[in-house]
Amino acid sequence: MVFQNKFQLLRKQRGFTQEDLAEKLGVTRQAVAKWEVGRATPDIDKLIHISDIFQVSIDYLLKTEESCTGRCIPEINIENEDDAIFEFLCKAKRVTYAGKGDKEEVSSRPNSIDYMYSEGNYKYIDTYIGGEIFAGEEAIFINEVPFWTMNYCGRVLSEQFSGDFLKEALLLVPIDKPYRGPEFHQNGYYTYISHVDGDNSWFYGSEEIYYQENKVYDCLYHGGKLKN
């Protein structure tokens, strides 16, 4: 997915007309129209302004679809305990729900679906209830002591929703923001977008899936480190 497609999708998601966006950017409507069909590209100052308006990175705006796949997951050096914990979190997410791992045979709550993954003194538990409308919680435990948690609540909006595509996006969980999926992922007609504010200590965000230009799924999430 190239710049003009992302730019147009972001505009429509926010409910802006070309005139609305042109006014915010201090350009003509014709300039916005040219950007959306690939006849011109905004200069760096306008790209910075666009990234601020839509709360996405310039990398996201300019990278192609191929560069926004799993090959983009950043590598880090484990220099402290937190780095190790959140690398473990990403691994746990990839081998449980997103990776179609085995569910726990005994649920922790009536009719809940649970996943668990352990490594050394780290334990990850994901438990959720519901289906087309759902809610759940993920948590990390260190030596059985709760350390970090995330609550999420979402809904399916259309029969065009694909659970496999959601899992595909969640497999790309970035280690610098180890909450849901990446900022952007696209495959065929499906597009996944996630926005988050904050850091591992305290954060909140949302994710959406679009089939072509129709939103078929959304989810809110928030959480952070626990403190007694």
CORWOCOR-V371074 format. One record per residue. N is the residue number from 1. RES is the residue in three letters. PSI is psi in whole degrees, 0 to 359 (NA if undefined). Layout:
n=N res=RES psi=PSI
n=N res=RES psi=PSI
//
This chain:
n=1 res=MET psi=122
n=2 res=VAL psi=175
n=3 res=PHE psi=311
n=4 res=GLN psi=324
n=5 res=ASN psi=316
n=6 res=LYS psi=317
n=7 res=PHE psi=313
n=8 res=GLN psi=318
n=9 res=LEU psi=316
n=10 res=LEU psi=318
n=11 res=ARG psi=313
n=12 res=LYS psi=324
n=13 res=GLN psi=320
n=14 res=ARG psi=354
n=15 res=GLY psi=21
n=16 res=PHE psi=140
n=17 res=THR psi=169
n=18 res=GLN psi=324
n=19 res=GLU psi=318
n=20 res=ASP psi=312
n=21 res=LEU psi=322
n=22 res=ALA psi=318
n=23 res=GLU psi=317
n=24 res=LYS psi=325
n=25 res=LEU psi=351
n=26 res=GLY psi=36
n=27 res=VAL psi=178
n=28 res=THR psi=160
n=29 res=ARG psi=325
n=30 res=GLN psi=326
n=31 res=ALA psi=316
n=32 res=VAL psi=317
n=33 res=ALA psi=320
n=34 res=LYS psi=321
n=35 res=TRP psi=323
n=36 res=GLU psi=339
n=37 res=VAL psi=4
n=38 res=GLY psi=16
n=39 res=ARG psi=349
n=40 res=ALA psi=163
n=41 res=THR psi=136
n=42 res=PRO psi=151
n=43 res=ASP psi=176
n=44 res=ILE psi=323
n=45 res=ASP psi=319
n=46 res=LYS psi=324
n=47 res=LEU psi=320
n=48 res=ILE psi=317
n=49 res=HIS psi=319
n=50 res=ILE psi=316
n=51 res=SER psi=325
n=52 res=ASP psi=317
n=53 res=ILE psi=315
n=54 res=PHE psi=357
n=55 res=GLN psi=47
n=56 res=VAL psi=162
n=57 res=SER psi=158
n=58 res=ILE psi=325
n=59 res=ASP psi=315
n=60 res=TYR psi=318
n=61 res=LEU psi=324
n=62 res=LEU psi=339
n=63 res=LYS psi=147
n=64 res=THR psi=171
n=65 res=GLU psi=318
n=66 res=GLU psi=322
n=67 res=SER psi=356
n=68 res=CYS psi=26
n=69 res=THR psi=191
n=70 res=GLY psi=338
n=71 res=ARG psi=350
n=72 res=CYS psi=356
n=73 res=ILE psi=120
n=74 res=PRO psi=148
n=75 res=GLU psi=147
n=76 res=ILE psi=159
n=77 res=ASN psi=133
n=78 res=ILE psi=99
n=79 res=GLU psi=347
n=80 res=ASN psi=175
n=81 res=GLU psi=319
n=82 res=ASP psi=319
n=83 res=ASP psi=316
n=84 res=ALA psi=320
n=85 res=ILE psi=315
n=86 res=PHE psi=338
n=87 res=GLU psi=319
n=88 res=PHE psi=318
n=89 res=LEU psi=314
n=90 res=CYS psi=317
n=91 res=LYS psi=316
n=92 res=ALA psi=319
n=93 res=LYS psi=322
n=94 res=ARG psi=339
n=95 res=VAL psi=0
n=96 res=THR psi=249
n=97 res=TYR psi=307
n=98 res=ALA psi=325
n=99 res=GLY psi=12
n=100 res=LYS psi=42
n=101 res=GLY psi=175
n=102 res=ASP psi=137
n=103 res=LYS psi=156
n=104 res=GLU psi=139
n=105 res=GLU psi=326
n=106 res=VAL psi=122
n=107 res=SER psi=152
n=108 res=SER psi=339
n=109 res=ARG psi=161
n=110 res=PRO psi=123
n=111 res=ASN psi=22
n=112 res=SER psi=159
n=113 res=ILE psi=125
n=114 res=ASP psi=144
n=115 res=TYR psi=146
n=116 res=MET psi=141
n=117 res=TYR psi=135
n=118 res=SER psi=150
n=119 res=GLU psi=112
n=120 res=GLY psi=231
n=121 res=ASN psi=10
n=122 res=TYR psi=139
n=123 res=LYS psi=137
n=124 res=TYR psi=133
n=125 res=ILE psi=131
n=126 res=ASP psi=123
n=127 res=THR psi=133
n=128 res=TYR psi=160
n=129 res=ILE psi=156
n=130 res=GLY psi=186
n=131 res=GLY psi=267
n=132 res=GLU psi=331
n=133 res=ILE psi=126
n=134 res=PHE psi=162
n=135 res=ALA psi=148
n=136 res=GLY psi=182
n=137 res=GLU psi=136
n=138 res=GLU psi=147
n=139 res=ALA psi=149
n=140 res=ILE psi=136
n=141 res=PHE psi=138
n=142 res=ILE psi=118
n=143 res=ASN psi=42
n=144 res=GLU psi=7
n=145 res=VAL psi=127
n=146 res=PRO psi=132
n=147 res=PHE psi=319
n=148 res=TRP psi=147
n=149 res=THR psi=157
n=150 res=MET psi=129
n=151 res=ASN psi=145
n=152 res=TYR psi=151
n=153 res=CYS psi=128
n=154 res=GLY psi=180
n=155 res=ARG psi=148
n=156 res=VAL psi=131
n=157 res=LEU psi=350
n=158 res=SER psi=154
n=159 res=GLU psi=345
n=160 res=GLN psi=353
n=161 res=PHE psi=142
n=162 res=SER psi=113
n=163 res=GLY psi=327
n=164 res=ASP psi=322
n=165 res=PHE psi=321
n=166 res=LEU psi=312
n=167 res=LYS psi=320
n=168 res=GLU psi=317
n=169 res=ALA psi=318
n=170 res=LEU psi=335
n=171 res=LEU psi=339
n=172 res=LEU psi=20
n=173 res=VAL psi=123
n=174 res=PRO psi=140
n=175 res=ILE psi=338
n=176 res=ASP psi=343
n=177 res=LYS psi=75
n=178 res=PRO psi=58
n=179 res=TYR psi=294
n=180 res=ARG psi=239
n=181 res=GLY psi=191
n=182 res=PRO psi=174
n=183 res=GLU psi=324
n=184 res=PHE psi=139
n=185 res=HIS psi=138
n=186 res=GLN psi=139
n=187 res=ASN psi=113
n=188 res=GLY psi=232
n=189 res=TYR psi=353
n=190 res=TYR psi=139
n=191 res=THR psi=132
n=192 res=TYR psi=133
n=193 res=ILE psi=136
n=194 res=SER psi=136
n=195 res=HIS psi=136
n=196 res=VAL psi=144
n=197 res=ASP psi=146
n=198 res=GLY psi=194
n=199 res=ASP psi=191
n=200 res=ASN psi=340
n=201 res=SER psi=323
n=202 res=TRP psi=124
n=203 res=PHE psi=161
n=204 res=TYR psi=146
n=205 res=GLY psi=185
n=206 res=SER psi=154
n=207 res=GLU psi=150
n=208 res=GLU psi=151
n=209 res=ILE psi=135
n=210 res=TYR psi=140
n=211 res=TYR psi=111
n=212 res=GLN psi=245
n=213 res=GLU psi=8
n=214 res=ASN psi=127
n=215 res=LYS psi=127
n=216 res=VAL psi=356
n=217 res=TYR psi=143
n=218 res=ASP psi=158
n=219 res=CYS psi=139
n=220 res=LEU psi=147
n=221 res=TYR psi=152
n=222 res=HIS psi=161
n=223 res=GLY psi=199
n=224 res=GLY psi=189
n=225 res=LYS psi=143
n=226 res=LEU psi=150
n=227 res=LYS psi=125
n=228 res=ASN psi=NA
//
